[in-house]
Amino acid sequence: MGVTKGRISQIEQGKISGQDVLARYASALGGRLHQAIYFDDGDIAAIA
C-alpha cells in the first residue's frame, strides 16, 4: 500500500486522525471514504 515506516509511526502515536487513515486506505483500495450521520427520524446527512 505504499505506507512508509514514518507514516506508521505517526499513526501509532496518534498524530494522524482516524478519518485520514480511513480515507487513505479507501483510496489505496481504489475507492473513496463516504461518511454520513443517520438520525432517529430517518434523515441522513452526508459528510464530505
Biopython code that builds the backbone (N, CA, C, O; Angstrom):
import numpy as np
from Bio.PDB.StructureBuilder import StructureBuilder

atoms = [
    (1, "MET", "N", (0.815, -1.200, 0.000)),
    (1, "MET", "CA", (0.000, 0.000, 0.000)),
    (1, "MET", "C", (0.854, 1.258, 0.000)),
    (1, "MET", "O", (0.311, 2.362, -0.024)),
    (2, "GLY", "N", (2.134, 1.126, 0.026)),
    (2, "GLY", "CA", (3.000, 2.287, -0.053)),
    (2, "GLY", "C", (3.048, 3.116, 1.218)),
    (2, "GLY", "O", (3.216, 4.333, 1.150)),
    (3, "VAL", "N", (2.906, 2.487, 2.366)),
    (3, "VAL", "CA", (2.947, 3.204, 3.641)),
    (3, "VAL", "C", (4.363, 3.131, 4.195)),
    (3, "VAL", "O", (4.927, 2.049, 4.355)),
    (4, "THR", "N", (4.925, 4.294, 4.485)),
    (4, "THR", "CA", (6.293, 4.330, 4.999)),
    (4, "THR", "C", (6.317, 4.041, 6.498)),
    (4, "THR", "O", (5.297, 4.123, 7.182)),
    (5, "LYS", "N", (7.504, 3.703, 6.990)),
    (5, "LYS", "CA", (7.664, 3.474, 8.429)),
    (5, "LYS", "C", (7.326, 4.737, 9.212)),
    (5, "LYS", "O", (6.742, 4.669, 10.293)),
    (6, "GLY", "N", (7.698, 5.891, 8.658)),
    (6, "GLY", "CA", (7.393, 7.160, 9.311)),
    (6, "GLY", "C", (5.894, 7.387, 9.446)),
    (6, "GLY", "O", (5.416, 7.867, 10.474)),
    (7, "ARG", "N", (5.156, 7.033, 8.391)),
    (7, "ARG", "CA", (3.696, 7.187, 8.413)),
    (7, "ARG", "C", (3.079, 6.256, 9.451)),
    (7, "ARG", "O", (2.177, 6.657, 10.187)),
    (8, "ILE", "N", (3.553, 5.035, 9.513)),
    (8, "ILE", "CA", (3.059, 4.082, 10.508)),
    (8, "ILE", "C", (3.325, 4.603, 11.912)),
    (8, "ILE", "O", (2.471, 4.493, 12.792)),
    (9, "SER", "N", (4.501, 5.169, 12.120)),
    (9, "SER", "CA", (4.846, 5.739, 13.419)),
    (9, "SER", "C", (3.887, 6.870, 13.787)),
    (9, "SER", "O", (3.450, 6.962, 14.934)),
    (10, "GLN", "N", (3.557, 7.731, 12.821)),
    (10, "GLN", "CA", (2.621, 8.827, 13.082)),
    (10, "GLN", "C", (1.246, 8.291, 13.475)),
    (10, "GLN", "O", (0.599, 8.824, 14.376)),
    (11, "ILE", "N", (0.811, 7.242, 12.800)),
    (11, "ILE", "CA", (-0.481, 6.630, 13.115)),
    (11, "ILE", "C", (-0.454, 6.059, 14.528)),
    (11, "ILE", "O", (-1.376, 6.287, 15.312)),
    (12, "GLU", "N", (0.596, 5.322, 14.850)),
    (12, "GLU", "CA", (0.717, 4.700, 16.169)),
    (12, "GLU", "C", (0.766, 5.734, 17.288)),
    (12, "GLU", "O", (0.268, 5.484, 18.386)),
    (13, "GLN", "N", (1.356, 6.879, 17.021)),
    (13, "GLN", "CA", (1.487, 7.924, 18.036)),
    (13, "GLN", "C", (0.262, 8.834, 18.099)),
    (13, "GLN", "O", (0.223, 9.764, 18.905)),
    (14, "GLY", "N", (-0.727, 8.576, 17.265)),
    (14, "GLY", "CA", (-1.946, 9.369, 17.280)),
    (14, "GLY", "C", (-1.804, 10.740, 16.655)),
    (14, "GLY", "O", (-2.602, 11.634, 16.936)),
    (15, "LYS", "N", (-0.805, 10.920, 15.814)),
    (15, "LYS", "CA", (-0.573, 12.222, 15.182)),
    (15, "LYS", "C", (-1.413, 12.406, 13.917)),
    (15, "LYS", "O", (-1.426, 13.487, 13.328)),
    (16, "ILE", "N", (-2.104, 11.363, 13.509)),
    (16, "ILE", "CA", (-2.934, 11.409, 12.306)),
    (16, "ILE", "C", (-4.340, 10.966, 12.698)),
    (16, "ILE", "O", (-4.502, 9.995, 13.437)),
    (17, "SER", "N", (-5.351, 11.672, 12.208)),
    (17, "SER", "CA", (-6.728, 11.342, 12.572)),
    (17, "SER", "C", (-7.156, 10.010, 11.957)),
    (17, "SER", "O", (-6.657, 9.597, 10.910)),
    (18, "GLY", "N", (-8.072, 9.369, 12.624)),
    (18, "GLY", "CA", (-8.621, 8.118, 12.116)),
    (18, "GLY", "C", (-9.292, 8.297, 10.772)),
    (18, "GLY", "O", (-9.237, 7.411, 9.918)),
    (19, "GLN", "N", (-9.930, 9.447, 10.581)),
    (19, "GLN", "CA", (-10.592, 9.716, 9.311)),
    (19, "GLN", "C", (-9.579, 9.780, 8.178)),
    (19, "GLN", "O", (-9.835, 9.265, 7.090)),
    (20, "ASP", "N", (-8.443, 10.402, 8.421)),
    (20, "ASP", "CA", (-7.396, 10.488, 7.400)),
    (20, "ASP", "C", (-6.879, 9.096, 7.050)),
    (20, "ASP", "O", (-6.656, 8.788, 5.879)),
    (21, "VAL", "N", (-6.692, 8.266, 8.054)),
    (21, "VAL", "CA", (-6.224, 6.895, 7.826)),
    (21, "VAL", "C", (-7.236, 6.131, 6.977)),
    (21, "VAL", "O", (-6.861, 5.465, 6.013)),
    (22, "LEU", "N", (-8.515, 6.225, 7.332)),
    (22, "LEU", "CA", (-9.551, 5.518, 6.580)),
    (22, "LEU", "C", (-9.674, 6.034, 5.149)),
    (22, "LEU", "O", (-9.869, 5.247, 4.223)),
    (23, "ALA", "N", (-9.561, 7.340, 4.963)),
    (23, "ALA", "CA", (-9.650, 7.917, 3.619)),
    (23, "ALA", "C", (-8.506, 7.430, 2.745)),
    (23, "ALA", "O", (-8.715, 7.098, 1.578)),
    (24, "ARG", "N", (-7.300, 7.384, 3.296)),
    (24, "ARG", "CA", (-6.152, 6.901, 2.524)),
    (24, "ARG", "C", (-6.267, 5.400, 2.235)),
    (24, "ARG", "O", (-5.878, 4.938, 1.163)),
    (25, "TYR", "N", (-6.800, 4.651, 3.193)),
    (25, "TYR", "CA", (-6.995, 3.212, 2.997)),
    (25, "TYR", "C", (-8.001, 2.982, 1.870)),
    (25, "TYR", "O", (-7.775, 2.157, 0.985)),
    (26, "ALA", "N", (-9.105, 3.711, 1.911)),
    (26, "ALA", "CA", (-10.114, 3.589, 0.857)),
    (26, "ALA", "C", (-9.518, 3.940, -0.501)),
    (26, "ALA", "O", (-9.786, 3.265, -1.494)),
    (27, "SER", "N", (-8.716, 4.987, -0.542)),
    (27, "SER", "CA", (-8.067, 5.402, -1.787)),
    (27, "SER", "C", (-7.119, 4.324, -2.304)),
    (27, "SER", "O", (-7.063, 4.068, -3.506)),
    (28, "ALA", "N", (-6.384, 3.702, -1.407)),
    (28, "ALA", "CA", (-5.449, 2.641, -1.804)),
    (28, "ALA", "C", (-6.187, 1.443, -2.392)),
    (28, "ALA", "O", (-5.638, 0.708, -3.212)),
    (29, "LEU", "N", (-7.434, 1.253, -1.969)),
    (29, "LEU", "CA", (-8.247, 0.156, -2.495)),
    (29, "LEU", "C", (-9.003, 0.558, -3.762)),
    (29, "LEU", "O", (-9.746, -0.242, -4.331)),
    (30, "GLY", "N", (-8.805, 1.814, -4.200)),
    (30, "GLY", "CA", (-9.468, 2.289, -5.408)),
    (30, "GLY", "C", (-10.823, 2.924, -5.150)),
    (30, "GLY", "O", (-11.597, 3.146, -6.081)),
    (31, "GLY", "N", (-11.107, 3.213, -3.900)),
    (31, "GLY", "CA", (-12.403, 3.811, -3.563)),
    (31, "GLY", "C", (-12.230, 5.163, -2.910)),
    (31, "GLY", "O", (-11.172, 5.786, -2.999)),
    (32, "ARG", "N", (-13.281, 5.603, -2.256)),
    (32, "ARG", "CA", (-13.222, 6.854, -1.503)),
    (32, "ARG", "C", (-14.100, 6.718, -0.270)),
    (32, "ARG", "O", (-15.082, 5.976, -0.267)),
    (33, "LEU", "N", (-13.740, 7.429, 0.750)),
    (33, "LEU", "CA", (-14.460, 7.378, 2.017)),
    (33, "LEU", "C", (-15.706, 8.248, 1.937)),
    (33, "LEU", "O", (-15.654, 9.382, 1.460)),
    (34, "HIS", "N", (-16.811, 7.716, 2.403)),
    (34, "HIS", "CA", (-18.057, 8.473, 2.471)),
    (34, "HIS", "C", (-18.609, 8.303, 3.876)),
    (34, "HIS", "O", (-18.764, 7.182, 4.361)),
    (35, "GLN", "N", (-18.902, 9.410, 4.519)),
    (35, "GLN", "CA", (-19.451, 9.354, 5.865)),
    (35, "GLN", "C", (-20.803, 10.041, 5.895)),
    (35, "GLN", "O", (-21.059, 10.978, 5.140)),
    (36, "ALA", "N", (-21.660, 9.558, 6.779)),
    (36, "ALA", "CA", (-22.991, 10.141, 6.914)),
    (36, "ALA", "C", (-23.437, 10.056, 8.365)),
    (36, "ALA", "O", (-22.958, 9.227, 9.139)),
    (37, "ILE", "N", (-24.367, 10.935, 8.711)),
    (37, "ILE", "CA", (-24.996, 10.894, 10.025)),
    (37, "ILE", "C", (-26.433, 10.421, 9.817)),
    (37, "ILE", "O", (-27.171, 10.990, 9.012)),
    (38, "TYR", "N", (-26.822, 9.386, 10.540)),
    (38, "TYR", "CA", (-28.174, 8.848, 10.464)),
    (38, "TYR", "C", (-28.938, 9.266, 11.716)),
    (38, "TYR", "O", (-28.529, 8.952, 12.834)),
    (39, "PHE", "N", (-30.054, 9.981, 11.523)),
    (39, "PHE", "CA", (-30.854, 10.482, 12.635)),
    (39, "PHE", "C", (-32.029, 9.547, 12.908)),
    (39, "PHE", "O", (-32.473, 8.819, 12.021)),
    (40, "ASP", "N", (-32.525, 9.575, 14.137)),
    (40, "ASP", "CA", (-33.631, 8.703, 14.537)),
    (40, "ASP", "C", (-34.899, 8.931, 13.718)),
    (40, "ASP", "O", (-35.704, 8.014, 13.555)),
    (41, "ASP", "N", (-35.083, 10.150, 13.199)),
    (41, "ASP", "CA", (-36.291, 10.432, 12.415)),
    (41, "ASP", "C", (-36.168, 9.988, 10.952)),
    (41, "ASP", "O", (-37.072, 10.228, 10.151)),
    (42, "GLY", "N", (-35.051, 9.342, 10.607)),
    (42, "GLY", "CA", (-34.860, 8.833, 9.258)),
    (42, "GLY", "C", (-34.035, 9.731, 8.352)),
    (42, "GLY", "O", (-33.640, 9.322, 7.261)),
    (43, "ASP", "N", (-33.772, 10.953, 8.798)),
    (43, "ASP", "CA", (-32.943, 11.856, 7.995)),
    (43, "ASP", "C", (-31.500, 11.359, 7.940)),
    (43, "ASP", "O", (-30.991, 10.758, 8.886)),
    (44, "ILE", "N", (-30.867, 11.626, 6.813)),
    (44, "ILE", "CA", (-29.462, 11.274, 6.620)),
    (44, "ILE", "C", (-28.732, 12.523, 6.139)),
    (44, "ILE", "O", (-29.171, 13.182, 5.197)),
    (45, "ALA", "N", (-27.621, 12.844, 6.787)),
    (45, "ALA", "CA", (-26.800, 13.988, 6.383)),
    (45, "ALA", "C", (-25.431, 13.476, 5.959)),
    (45, "ALA", "O", (-24.725, 12.847, 6.746)),
    (46, "ALA", "N", (-25.059, 13.748, 4.711)),
    (46, "ALA", "CA", (-23.747, 13.331, 4.209)),
    (46, "ALA", "C", (-22.677, 14.270, 4.736)),
    (46, "ALA", "O", (-22.899, 15.473, 4.871)),
    (47, "ILE", "N", (-21.518, 13.708, 5.029)),
    (47, "ILE", "CA", (-20.363, 14.482, 5.481)),
    (47, "ILE", "C", (-19.259, 14.286, 4.457)),
    (47, "ILE", "O", (-18.804, 13.164, 4.236)),
    (48, "ALA", "N", (-18.835, 15.355, 3.843)),
    (48, "ALA", "CA", (-17.752, 15.372, 2.845)),
    (48, "ALA", "C", (-17.942, 14.381, 1.773)),
    (48, "ALA", "O", (-17.113, 14.283, 0.869)),
]
sb = StructureBuilder()
sb.init_structure("model")
sb.init_model(0)
sb.init_chain("A")
sb.init_seg("    ")
for serial, (resi, resn, name, xyz) in enumerate(atoms, 1):
    if name == "N":
        sb.init_residue(resn, " ", resi, " ")
    sb.init_atom(name, np.array(xyz, "f"), 0.0, 1.0, " ", f" {name:<3s}", serial, name[0])
structure = sb.get_structure()
